[in-house]
Every structure is written in structure tokens, then in C-alpha cells.
Amino acid sequence: MTSLITDNADGAAPRRGPLERGFPLPRPAPPTVSATLHRLSSMASLRAWEQRSTPALMHQAILDGVNARHAAEAAHLSVEEAHVRWGDWAAKRLAPQHPGVAAELPVQQFLSVHAAFAAALAGEDRR
């Protein structure tokens, strides 16, 4: 008696997989020191990018109307940590880079975002 599970519909013998035919299955190469170092370097680069971009993204979000506490939470930071990171970032952009050239960050924007962080730190933003 033939089995519908083991035989093909046309009655031919079932095909055997690579293990049944004696072929080894490919395995990933074991991690090497250079691959591990490359991965570590990639993760460090990603972290550096995240630290550079987070303050700018929080700044824009707050200007767009997001609560400073929510912006900090979205960045997985406390309000205090977010304020310090943003403050360092903003201070570099508040001062003109070259004499006679306007600052990259307008003072009014700085004051608006700073006030939002101050309200969040004082607990005045809780609803």
C-alpha cells in the first residue's frame, strides 16, 4: 500500500533531502576576532550617531509642540539627561561659528525649548 504522505502524487519515490543523501548542511562560520571587532566598531558608530542626533530631534519635536517629558521618554532618557544633552548641543549652535555670521540656533528657539525643559523639570507639564 502506498502512502499519500511519503509518495509523490505521480507514484514516484519521494525525494530525499540533503541529509538523507549524505550532503552536509551549510553552517555559519564561527565568529572571528576581526568580525567581533567589526561588530563592536559598528555598534560604537551607531551609538555616536545616536548621541549626535538625539538632541536635534528632541529640539525639533519640542518646537513642533511635543511635551519635553514625552520627547525625553521617546529618547529613553530622563528629563534631566535629555536637558543636559540638549543643552550641550544647543550651546554649540547658539554661539556664532565665525565672526559676522549669525548663530545656527536662533535665541528664540533656544529659549522656547529651554522653557519646555524647565517646565518638565519643575513638574508643571504633568496633565
N, C-alpha and C positions, 0 to 999 in steps of 0.2 A: 504494500500500500504506500502510496506517495503522500507526502505531506505538503500542504499548500504553504506552510511556513518555510520549509527547508528547500523546496524545489522551486525553480523558476516557473512562471506560467506556461512557458513553452515546453516544459518537461525536461529541460536540460539540467545538468548538475549545477548546484549552486556555486556561485563564485566564491572563492576563498579570499579572505583579507590578507594584508601584508604579513601579519604574524603567522597565519596558518601556512603561508607559502615560505616562511623562513626568512623573510626580509625584516631587518630591524627597523623600528620606527625612529624617525629623527628626534633627537633630544637637543634642547638648547645647550649651548656651550656653557661650561661653568663660568661664573663671573671671574674676571681677572682683576688684578690690581689697577691696571690702566682704565678698565671700564668703570670700576668703582670710583676712581678719582675723577673721571669724566662726569659721572653722575653727581658727585659731590660738588664739582665746579658748576655744573648746570643748576643745581639747587641754590647755590650761593648767588649765582647771577640772577635767578628768579627772585630771591629774597631782596637783593639790592634794588631790582626794578620795582618790586612791590613797595619798598620803603621810599623810593623816589616818587612814585606815582600816587600813593595813598593821600598825602596832604593836598595835592592839587585836586584830586577827585572829591575829597571832603569839602574843600573850599567851594568848588563849583556846585556841589549838591546843596550846601547851605545857602549859597546865593540864589539857587533855584527854589528855595523855600523849605528844604528838608530841615527838620529839627536837628540841632547839633548832637544831641544824645543819640538819635537814630543813625546819624552819619557815623558816629564813633562805633556804635554797635555793629553796623554793617561792615566796618573795617576790622571787627573783632578786637577792638581796643576799648579801654576805659575812657571816659570823657577826659580825664586828666592826661592820659597818654596821648590821646588824639590832639588835645590842645597844645601839648608840648611839641609834638611832631609838626603840627600845622604852624605853630609859632616860629619854629626854626626855619621852616620852608618859606613862610611869609616874610620874615626878617631879611632874607637874602634877596627877595624880589621887591621889597619896599624901598631899598636904597638904590639910587641910580648906579648902573654899572659903569657908565662913562660920564665925565663932566659934560653938562649941557644936554644930556639925553634924559628924557622922562623915565621914571621908575617903571618897571614891568608891572607892578601891582599898584593900582590906584589906592590912595589913602582911604577913600570912602568904602571901597570893598573890604580893605583890611579892618576898618572899624566895624562894619556890619557883621563880618564873620567873627571877629573878636567878641562883640556884644552877644552873639548867639552862643558862643562857648561860655562866656561869663554867666549867662542866664542858666545854661545847663549845669554849670558847676555850682551855682547857688541854689539849684533845685527849683528855680522859678519856671522851668519849662514843663514840669510834670502836669499831666492833664488827667 
